[in-house]
Amino acid sequence: MIYLPTIIAEDYEAFRAILRQHIPYAYDKWLKLHAMSHHHYVSEGQAICNVHVNANQFARHLKRTGRAANMDELTIFAVRVVKGEAH
């Protein structure tokens, strides 16, 4: 199972402030990137689970774990959300 973090438009600027150069400058670019990732995994036969992530929870996760803010860590956070480990 592949867990893809999804961000709603209203939260995008908060994620931009956290992830800076690691995330596209515009929400429509993010949506295209997300769609490309989704298509890639589906074409490989992977099962996809889109996971809504929250900017405030992600920021707390980074502070608590001391991890760097990047796309890999956002994906790790999405898995934690699914497992009920995100606070």
N, C-alpha and C positions, 0 to 999 in steps of 0.2 A: 504494500500500500504506500502510495506517495501522498504526503500531506503538503498541500500548497497553501501558503498564507494568502488570505484575501484581505484587502483593505477597502473600506468604503470611502467614497469621495470626501465626506465630511472630516475624516480622520487623516487624509493624505498629507496635509501640511504639517501635522504633528509628527508623522513618520519621516517626512523630509527633514525636519529639524533634528531628529534622532539619527537617521541613517546618512544624511548629507549626500556625498558623492556616490554612495552605494545604491541609490535608488533614482530612477528617472526624474527629471525636473518637473514633469507634468503628469497628471493623473491619467490622461489618455495614453501616454507612453507606457505607464505601468500596466494598464489594462492590456495593451498589445503584448508586452513582455509576458504577462500572466497567461494570455491565450496561447502564445507560442510554446511556453513550457507545458501547458495542459495538452496541446496537440502533440508535442514531442513524446510525452510519457504515454499517452493513449496509443500513438502509432507503434510504440514498443510493446503494447499489450499490458501496460501497467494500470492498476486500479488507482483512481484519483479521489482524494477527499479534500475539498476546498474548506479551509479553516479560517473563519473570521478572527482576526487578531485585533487587539485593542492597544493603542499607542501608550496609554498610561501603564497598562500591565506590562508591556514590553520594556518600557523604561525602568520599571521597578525590577524586572527580571535581570536586566543588564547591571543595575546597581547592586543587586543582591549577589549575583554570580561573578561580577567583575569581568565579564566577557565583553569583547569588542562588538560594537554596533556594525553589523554587516548582514548581507542577505543570507549567508549560511546560518548565522545565529537566529535570524528571523524564522527560518525554516525549523530549526531546533525548537524554538519557542512555540511554533504551531503544533508540533508534536506534543509538547508539554500541555498545551491547551486541550488537545484531544484526550490526553490521559488524566485531565483534571488536576494537573500539577501547577498550573499558572494561577497566581493570585493577584 
